[in-house]
Amino acid sequence: MGSYILRRLFHMAITLFAMITLMFFLFRLLPGDPTATVISPALDADARAAMQARFGLDRPLIEQYFVYLGNLARLDFGLSFRTSRPVWELIELRLVNTLLLILPSMIAAYVIGAFGGALMAWYRGGRAEGSLVLAATALQSAPVFWLGMLAILVFSIWLNWFPTGHIVTPGRFPDPTWRMYLTLDFLHHLALPFFVNTLYNLCFPLLLMRSTMLSTIGEDYVELARMKGLRERQVLYGHAMRNSLLPLATTLPMILGWSVAGSVVIETVFSWPGLGLLMIEGITRSDYPVVQGAFLLIAVLTIVGTFVADLLYGLLDPRIVYR
Amino acid sequence: MSAPILEIDGLDLGYATRTGTAAALRDVSLSVAPGESVGIVGESGCGKSTLLKAVMGVMPPNAAIERGAIRFRGTDLVAAGPDAWRRVRWSGIAMIAQSALNALNPVKRVSAQISEAIRAHADWPRDKIRARIQELFQMVGVDPARIDDFPHQFSGGMRQRVLIAMALALRPPVLLADEPTTALDVIVQDQIFRSLRQLQTELGFAKLLVTHDLGLVIENCERIVVMYGGMIVEAGPTAQVIAAPAHPYTLGLYNALPRLGAAVEPISIPGRPPDLIAPPPGCRFAPRCPFAQDRCRTDPPMRVLGPGHHARCHRSDEMDALRPAALRPETWERDDALANESNPDTNERT
């Protein structure tokens, strides 16, 4: 087990390194001169050269690459072109906002999905089950931005229950800013994007759990559990559902990394100041260091998530032996 | 004979399917005395496994008991309701499942799987449960140190022993076994059956063994029940049934048994089991029977042939005369088209 983790960590490092390299050169391949936004073309040649030297842009690309690697190692993501503040500082704040929205809603989606899917399979064939499958399939196929806009239309504009967006009422940021997480106003703003994101992400675990359960229910060990005189509740939760959780659990960490990336859409719809919105802002304002930093973070989350999924599977299924 | 511990009385069971109700069990009556061994034989789809599931009360959702009773110690479980039935499962009637590979939950330790069976029926302290599981492992010949292993850590034969240990956990007076050794090689099969017989002598449970292997029943059971198309076609003491089979299907099964050293080749029965949704009129075996007559299109009576020996055949009283013909392969050879008249999609003729 220990050597397995070490080896996986080594693989992770290689993947990460490849990803960083790819990203570095991809950003340099972008059309146009990204530095044009900071180093005004209106400046005279000497001043421009001085600026380029300050950013290290006069040196060969390969040297810039090693400088970049060295900076990353010290968690230095560079300075934002726009605000001249360290990128890490910007990302840090936004990441907290994103995680506060995504994590609870993913947990809710998976918990409801696991139990809901299990019960749907257990009571298969009813009318309610049929309409739920239909609804979940439809919901899963609907674009999340459309769902978000629909929710805003119904619950914010027509019913006026929730604000249309933002993390707190604009202009009411407490001091220090982190205290806003403790306010009811924050929860009030969180409710609608949380609800939409949960609903949207619920469909996948729900349908996966249902189909896994349907095959598990027919297994001999489920029948044996019933023969042993266990109560139906024990057969359902202790055997059928317990074993059906395996495929579901492994999707969770990967989906997590993926849904942080997907937060771009929901954060844009709800003007939620998270990592996704930061990326969009970065792209529209050509703030490349910020975009690069955000991309890197999402990649890291996905890679780590996959690693955790592998370990989790071993924990849940004793047949998996790490060598 | 003492009062039966398990009594199945006129049981009718049907499976609801898209095309109609499949009559999986029809008028099945069978009683098992304490400590007795009864073997049920028949080919796949004859209803033998369905019968065991019905006795355990774990039929699939589309199955329904239409008529009849399943009495354990005189109490009808069908009438007693699901909760009373649940309490009899495992403590009164336990079962050795068919496939040792799939019957154990792969992600749970075997000790946990045995202890949950005990805890479902008895309120024992943890230590007592663990001691009991170790004792059970000792009994079936598995190292008691391995009770906390996972199923995949055992070999096929060991897993089957674990299942037997699990079945015996609550000292059930009745033990059902559904093809308990199908997945195992003959040597392991022999070992398992030997220890089952030994355990039966020690513990005195009654055994109801279901198999397609007539040989296993002859070796292990005092009484034999032959099923065909959801019905019992012949039942009686093993020695009598083997010496003088009174139903052509039993004759056919006996012919199909390979015998060491004998000059006779096994003879197979052409055709395939009847369609249970629209069974043939009268005797269900008639379309495959070399001795069928016109009257076989009417329901045959259950004829008593001796103490505890009966057969469901119009011609069972003429069997003495028919038996020599049944031993000749050409009696069973017939036009495939004719044999499969009611089942055109068959290609079975081994």
Interface residues (C-beta under 8 A of the other chain):
Chain A: E219 D220 Y221 E223 L224 A225 R226 M227 K228 G229 L230 R231 Q234 G238 H239 R242 N243 L246 L316 D317 P318 R319
Chain B: M56 V58 R86 R87 V88 R89 W90 S91 A94 M95 A97 Q98 S99 N102 A103 L104 N105 P106 V107 K108 E116 A117 A120 H121 F150 H152 M166
